[in-house]
Structure formats: C-alpha cells, structure tokens
C-alpha cells in the first residue's frame, strides 16, 4: 500500500530560499512522475504554488535590498 503521509519539510514555511527551491524541485518531479493519486496531485499543486510564492517573495526582497545598496540604480555587471 502506498505511503500517504508527507515528509515534515512538506508543511509550513521553508527555512530558506534554498530549502524551498529544493522542496519545489522534488515536488515537481513527483507530480511529473504520474504516480500520485488525484487528491495528492491537488495538494501537491497547492504546496507548489505556496513554495513558488515564497521563492518569488524572497527574490523580490533581495532585489529591493540591492536597489537600496546601489542607491536606487541597478548597475550592469561586467566581468573583470
């Protein structure tokens, strides 16, 4: 019988951007495998949407910090 429980990391707010991204990648792999029952697919999709929002929010926050550090002007990076 398939295991219906989820891992502890699959609930709540991720500890970091990297943790959220890793969980999202694992979730996408499981969703794409086609081995999940319909109810788990729905809950997996919902969790994926939460993780995606978390990652986007973190990236926007970092972008905002960079803008402040660059005094509101993002500079083009050029390798030395």
N, C-alpha and C positions, 0 to 999 in steps of 0.2 A: 504494500500500500504506500503511495507517495506521501512524503512528509509535507504537511500543510503549514507548519509553523515557519516563521521568518526569523532571520538572524537578529540579534539585538541591535546591530547597526542599522537595520532597516526601519527603525522607528525613531521619531524625534528629529531634532535639529542636528545636522552633522557637526563634528568638532572643528572642521576646517574646510576650505575650498577643495583641497586635495582629497579629503575623505569623501566629500560629496561627489566629486568627479569620479572617483573610483567606484563608489556605490552605483552611480548612474551608468557607468560603463558595464558593470556586472549585470545590472537590471536590464539594460538594452539587450545584452547577449541572451539572457533568459527569455525575454519577450520574443526575440527573433528565432529562438530555438523551436518554438511551436509546441513545446511540451507542457505548457501551463493550462490549467482549466480556465474557463471563461471568467469566473469570479476572480481568480488570481490575476488574470490579464488586466481586468479593470482596476484592481487595487494597485497593481504594478504600474499601470499608466498614471494613476493619480500620484503615486510616490515619485515617479519620474518627473512629473510636472512640478512637484514641490522642490525636488533637487535642482531642476533646471532654473527655477526662480531663485533659489538660494545662490547658485553659482553666478547668475546674472547680477544679482544684487551685490555680491562680493566684488565682481569685476567693476561695476559702476562705482562702488565706494573707492576702490583703488584708483580708478581713473580720476575721480574727484580729488583725491589726495595728490596725484601727480599734477593736476592743474594748479592746485594751491602752491605746490613746491616750485612750479615753473611760472609763478605769478600770473596765472590765468592763460598762459600761452604755451600750447604744446609745441615742442621743437622736434624737428625731423631728426631722427637718429642717423648718424653717419659713422660707419666703422673707421677706426683709426688706422 
